[in-house]
Amino acid sequence: MSGWLLILALLVLGGALSTLGDRLGTRVGKARLSLFQLRPRKTAVLITVLTGSLISALSLGLMLLVSERLRVGLFQLDQIEHRLRKSRQALGRSQEELQRSQAELATSRQELRSAESGRRQAQVRLGQAERRAQALRSELQPLVRQRAALEQERDRLSKDISAKDADIRRNRAELEKVTQRIAAGAKELKQLETNLIALRRGDVVISSGQTLATAKINLQKASQAREVIEALLRQANLAAYQRVLPGEQPNRQILLVPRGDIAKLEEIISRRGSWVVSLVSAANVLKGERQVLAFPDVRPNRQVIRRGEQMATTVLEGEETGPEAVRSRLNLLLAAAFTKAQRQGSLADGLQFDVGSFNRLGLELSNRPAGQQVRLEAVAGRDSDIADPVVVELRWSNGPAGSSAGPMPSRSRP
């Protein structure tokens, strides 16, 4: 009803304004008025146009004032359409989510039905398992008694195994000692092979690791360290000269020792205590070379061999009666004694023993009755520190009584 009233009002207003504009234009034309320096006729036309525009503006203003829907449709139509599109898209997404939710709900319902069926089956299996467990309990009774008997047997066997393990550990300890001896022998063999290669390449007069000079040092004042080191260097240089350049005058320094090693050596021997210092060759040196590289080896002095200590033993079998076999066995005994002395830390370059007694002992053992087994023994003749010579006595026995040879000042390598 309001729409018809609005149309009726617009028609009345348009007719009134049209009549008013026409009369106003007629009067302006009759009065021959001029606006903006226009002709009266054109001025009348301008008044008519302005009147028509006013009619349109008033009509539109009245419609916008009276009709809220027209205002919304005219100014907010684009926004409303944009919100409508968004709402439709949101509705579509909501419908898709609703469909997914309905599918998940159907799946969950199916899984629930499956779980319920599985639960009933599990209850059936549980009942069967309980009946089976009851049957197994009755069957396990004799097995439990048998297990107790087996555990008693196991305890007894464990005790036997423990005893066997103790034997195995002892055997392993012995095997480890033998392995260490083999390793030491292999290392010595490797060194000998190296020296042999060097010997084949040239006349090696000083081997790697060979001691050129050794001194036992116990300073009263730290200021004496430099003097003692210089004396030791002169002694080692003279020894190197005699081996590398025999027959020439030792008129220059061919022994080269790093200054840093000399400084460290001076610092160490300046401390309180007794020290043993050795100058050791750093490499194999051929005869005729002009330089010998060496490095100092310093260690605290200590006793390494006690008087009466057994250094080595061996057995001379009954069939070993020839002089060569006896001498070979005695040399082996001395070599073993020398090896033990080195292993205990001795820096001596050989053993001291009575050569005459050694020869007499060899002759006596060569003339012993055939088949007689003899036990040979090398015993330390006196206490020895690291740098002291090692004196040994040779003893032999084939029963309670024994014979021995005493030490002599002469020195011989085993």
C-alpha positions in Angstrom: 0.0 0.0 0.0 2.8 2.3 0.8 4.3 1.8 -2.7 1.0 3.0 -4.4 1.0 6.0 -2.1 4.6 6.8 -3.1 3.7 6.5 -6.8 0.6 8.7 -6.4 2.7 11.3 -4.4 5.3 11.3 -7.2 2.7 11.8 -9.9 1.1 14.7 -8.0 4.4 16.3 -7.2 5.7 15.8 -10.8 2.4 17.4 -12.2 2.6 20.3 -9.7 6.3 21.0 -10.4 5.8 20.6 -14.2 2.9 23.2 -14.1 5.0 25.5 -11.9 8.0 25.2 -14.2 5.9 25.8 -17.3 4.3 28.9 -15.8 7.6 30.1 -14.6 9.1 29.6 -18.1 6.2 31.3 -19.7 6.5 34.3 -17.4 10.3 34.5 -17.9 9.6 34.4 -21.7 7.0 37.1 -21.5 9.1 39.2 -19.3 12.0 38.7 -21.7 14.4 38.1 -18.8 18.0 37.2 -19.5 20.4 35.1 -17.3 24.1 34.9 -17.9 23.8 37.2 -20.9 21.6 34.6 -22.8 18.7 35.4 -25.1 15.3 35.4 -23.4 14.2 32.4 -25.3 17.3 30.4 -24.3 16.9 31.7 -20.8 13.3 30.3 -20.7 14.7 26.9 -22.0 17.3 27.0 -19.2 14.6 27.6 -16.6 12.6 24.7 -18.0 15.6 22.4 -17.8 16.4 23.4 -14.3 12.8 22.9 -13.3 12.8 19.4 -14.8 16.1 18.6 -13.0 14.6 19.8 -9.8 11.5 17.6 -10.4 13.8 14.5 -10.8 15.9 15.4 -7.8 12.9 15.9 -5.6 11.3 12.7 -6.9 14.5 10.7 -6.2 15.0 12.3 -2.8 11.4 11.6 -1.8 11.7 8.0 -2.9 15.0 7.5 -0.9 13.5 9.2 2.1 10.3 7.2 2.1 11.7 3.7 1.0 14.4 2.1 3.1 14.6 -0.9 0.6 15.4 1.6 -2.2 18.2 3.1 -0.2 19.6 -0.3 0.6 19.2 -1.5 -3.0 20.8 1.6 -4.4 23.8 2.0 -2.1 24.5 -1.4 -0.5 23.5 -3.8 -3.3 27.2 -4.7 -4.2 28.1 -5.4 -0.5 24.9 -7.5 -0.1 25.7 -9.6 -3.2 29.4 -10.0 -1.9 28.2 -11.2 1.5 25.7 -13.5 -0.2 28.4 -15.2 -2.3 30.6 -15.7 0.8 27.6 -17.1 2.7 26.9 -19.5 -0.2 30.6 -20.6 -0.2 30.6 -21.1 3.6 27.3 -23.0 3.2 29.0 -25.3 0.6 32.0 -25.9 2.9 29.7 -26.6 5.8 27.7 -29.1 3.7 31.0 -30.8 2.7 32.1 -31.0 6.3 28.7 -32.3 7.2 29.0 -35.0 4.6 32.5 -35.9 5.8 31.3 -36.0 9.4 28.4 -38.2 8.4 30.9 -40.6 6.6 33.2 -40.7 9.6 30.2 -41.3 11.9 29.2 -44.2 9.6 32.7 -45.6 9.7 32.9 -45.2 13.5 29.6 -47.0 13.9 30.9 -49.8 11.7 34.2 -50.0 13.7 32.1 -50.0 16.9 30.1 -52.9 15.6 33.3 -54.7 14.6 34.9 -54.0 18.0 31.8 -55.3 19.8 31.9 -58.5 17.7 35.7 -58.8 18.4 35.0 -58.3 22.2 32.5 -61.2 22.1 35.0 -63.4 20.2 37.7 -62.4 22.7 35.5 -63.4 25.6 34.9 -66.8 23.9 38.7 -67.2 23.4 39.3 -66.1 27.0 37.0 -68.8 28.3 38.8 -71.4 26.1 42.2 -70.1 27.3 41.2 -70.3 30.9 40.1 -73.9 30.4 43.3 -74.6 28.6 45.3 -73.0 31.4 43.6 -75.1 34.0 44.5 -78.2 32.0 48.1 -77.0 31.6 48.4 -76.4 35.4 47.5 -80.0 36.1 50.0 -81.1 33.4 52.8 -78.8 34.8 52.8 -80.3 38.3 55.2 -83.2 37.4 57.2 -80.8 35.3 57.7 -78.5 38.2 59.1 -81.4 40.3 61.3 -82.3 37.4 62.6 -78.7 37.2 63.5 -78.7 40.9 65.6 -81.8 40.3 67.2 -80.3 37.3 68.0 -77.1 39.2 69.8 -79.2 41.9 71.7 -80.8 39.1 72.5 -77.4 37.6 73.8 -76.1 40.9 76.1 -79.1 41.1 77.3 -78.6 37.6 77.8 -74.8 38.2 80.2 -75.7 41.0 82.1 -77.9 38.6 82.1 -75.2 36.0 83.4 -72.7 38.5 86.3 -75.0 39.3 86.9 -75.4 35.5 86.7 -71.6 35.0 89.3 -71.1 37.7 91.5 -73.6 35.8 90.8 -71.8 32.5 91.7 -68.4 34.1 94.9 -69.8 35.3 95.6 -71.2 31.9 94.7 -67.9 30.3 97.1 -66.0 32.7 99.9 -68.4 31.7 98.9 -68.1 28.1 99.0 -64.3 28.4 102.5 -64.4 29.9 103.6 -66.7 27.1 102.0 -64.3 24.6 103.8 -61.4 26.1 107.1 -63.2 25.8 106.3 -64.1 22.2 105.4 -60.4 21.5 108.7 -59.3 23.1 110.5 -61.9 21.0 108.7 -60.8 17.8 109.6 -57.2 18.5 113.2 -58.1 19.0 113.1 -60.2 15.8 111.7 -57.2 13.9 114.5 -55.0 15.2 117.0 -57.6 14.2 115.5 -57.8 10.7 115.7 -54.0 10.5 119.3 -54.1 11.5 119.9 -57.0 9.0 118.5 -54.9 6.2 120.6 -52.0 7.2 123.6 -54.3 7.3 122.9 -55.4 3.8 122.7 -51.9 2.6 126.0 -50.8 4.2 128.4 -51.2 7.0 126.3 -50.2 10.1 128.5 -49.3 13.0 125.9 -47.8 15.2 122.3 -49.3 15.3 119.1 -47.4 16.1 118.5 -47.4 19.8 122.2 -48.2 20.7 123.5 -46.5 23.8 126.5 -44.3 23.2 127.2 -43.2 26.8 125.6 -43.7 30.1 126.2 -41.9 33.5 124.8 -42.1 37.0 124.2 -38.5 38.2 123.5 -37.3 41.7 124.1 -33.5 41.8 124.9 -31.6 45.0 124.1 -28.3 43.3 121.8 -27.5 40.4 124.6 -25.3 38.8 126.6 -28.5 38.1 124.0 -29.8 35.6 125.4 -28.0 32.6 129.0 -29.2 33.3 127.9 -32.8 33.7 125.8 -32.8 30.5 128.8 -31.4 28.5 131.1 -34.1 29.9 128.5 -36.8 28.9 128.2 -35.3 25.4 132.0 -35.3 25.0 132.1 -39.0 26.1 129.3 -39.9 23.6 130.9 -37.9 20.8 134.2 -39.7 21.4 132.4 -43.1 21.3 130.6 -42.2 18.1 133.8 -41.0 16.5 135.6 -44.2 17.3 132.8 -46.2 15.7 131.9 -44.1 12.7 135.4 -42.6 11.8 137.9 -45.0 13.2 141.5 -43.8 12.9 140.6 -40.1 12.7 141.2 -37.5 15.4 138.0 -36.5 17.2 138.6 -32.9 16.5 134.9 -31.8 15.9 131.4 -32.5 17.1 129.6 -35.2 15.0 127.0 -36.0 17.7 123.9 -33.9 17.2 121.3 -33.7 20.1 118.3 -31.3 19.9 118.7 -28.2 22.1 115.2 -28.7 23.5 116.1 -32.2 24.7 119.3 -30.8 26.4 117.2 -28.1 28.1 114.7 -30.7 29.4 117.5 -32.9 30.5 119.2 -30.1 32.4 115.9 -29.3 34.1 115.3 -32.9 35.2 118.7 -33.7 36.6 118.8 -30.4 38.5 116.1 -31.8 40.8 117.0 -33.7 44.0 117.7 -37.5 43.6 119.8 -39.9 41.7 119.4 -40.1 37.9 120.7 -42.3 35.1 121.2 -40.5 31.8 121.9 -42.3 28.5 122.6 -40.8 25.1 120.9 -43.1 22.5 121.3 -43.2 18.8 118.2 -42.2 16.9 118.9 -44.1 13.7 121.3 -46.6 12.1 124.7 -45.0 11.2 127.0 -46.3 8.5 130.7 -46.2 8.7 132.1 -43.0 7.3 129.1 -40.8 7.9 129.7 -37.3 9.3 126.7 -37.0 11.6 125.2 -39.1 14.4 121.7 -38.1 15.6 121.0 -39.0 19.3 118.5 -38.2 22.0 118.9 -38.3 25.8 117.1 -40.9 27.9 116.8 -40.0 31.6 115.2 -42.1 34.3 115.3 -42.2 38.2 118.1 -44.4 39.4 116.9 -47.5 41.3 118.0 -51.0 42.1 116.9 -53.5 39.4 118.8 -56.7 40.5 119.3 -58.1 44.0 122.3 -60.3 45.0 121.3 -64.0 44.8 118.4 -63.3 42.5 117.8 -66.1 40.0 118.2 -64.6 36.5 117.6 -67.7 34.3 117.5 -71.5 34.4 117.7 -74.2 31.8 118.1 -78.0 31.7 120.9 -79.8 29.9 119.5 -83.1 28.7 121.3 -86.4 29.0 122.1 -86.7 25.3 123.7 -83.2 25.2 127.3 -84.2 26.0 129.3 -82.7 23.2 131.3 -79.5 23.8 129.3 -77.6 21.2 126.0 -78.6 22.7 127.1 -77.7 26.2 128.5 -74.4 25.1 125.4 -73.6 23.2 123.2 -74.4 26.2 125.4 -72.2 28.5 125.3 -69.3 25.9 121.5 -69.7 25.9 121.4 -69.5 29.7 123.5 -66.3 29.6 121.4 -64.8 26.9 118.2 -65.5 28.9 119.8 -63.9 32.0 120.9 -60.8 30.0 117.3 -60.5 28.5 115.8 -60.6 32.0 118.2 -57.9 33.2 117.2 -55.7 30.4 113.5 -56.4 31.0 114.0 -55.3 34.6 115.5 -52.0 33.5 119.2 -52.6 33.4 121.2 -50.5 30.9 124.3 -52.7 31.0 125.6 -53.7 27.6 126.6 -57.2 28.7 127.1 -59.6 31.6 130.2 -60.0 33.8 131.2 -63.5 34.7 134.3 -65.6 35.4 135.4 -66.7 31.9 137.8 -69.3 33.3 135.1 -70.9 35.5 132.8 -70.8 32.4 135.3 -72.8 30.4 136.0 -75.2 33.2 132.2 -75.7 33.7 131.8 -76.4 30.0 134.6 -79.0 30.0 133.2 -80.6 33.2 129.7 -80.9 31.8 131.0 -82.3 28.5 132.8 -85.1 30.4 129.8 -86.0 32.6 128.3 -89.5 32.4 126.0 -90.2 29.5 122.3 -89.8 30.2 122.9 -87.6 33.2 120.4 -84.6 33.3 121.8 -81.3 34.7 119.9 -78.2 35.8 121.8 -75.0 35.0 121.1 -71.7 36.8 122.4 -68.1 36.4 122.3 -66.1 39.7 123.1 -62.4 40.3 126.4 -62.0 42.1 125.7 -58.6 43.6 123.2 -55.8 43.8 122.9 -53.7 40.6 121.3 -50.4 39.8 120.1 -49.3 36.4 123.5 -48.3 35.1 125.6 -50.8 37.0 127.2 -53.8 35.4 125.4 -57.1 35.9 127.5 -59.8 37.5 126.2 -63.4 37.3 127.4 -66.7 38.7 126.7 -70.0 36.9 125.6 -73.0 39.0 124.6 -76.5 38.1 123.1 -79.4 39.9 121.8 -82.9 39.3 120.7 -83.6 42.8 120.8 -82.1 46.3 124.4 -81.0 45.8 125.5 -78.4 43.2 128.5 -76.6 41.8 128.8 -73.0 40.9 131.2 -70.6 39.2 132.0 -67.2 40.8 132.3 -63.7 39.2 135.3 -62.1 37.5 136.0 -58.5 36.5 136.2 -59.5 32.9 133.0 -58.8 30.8 131.5 -60.7 28.0 128.2 -60.4 26.1 125.9 -63.5 26.3 
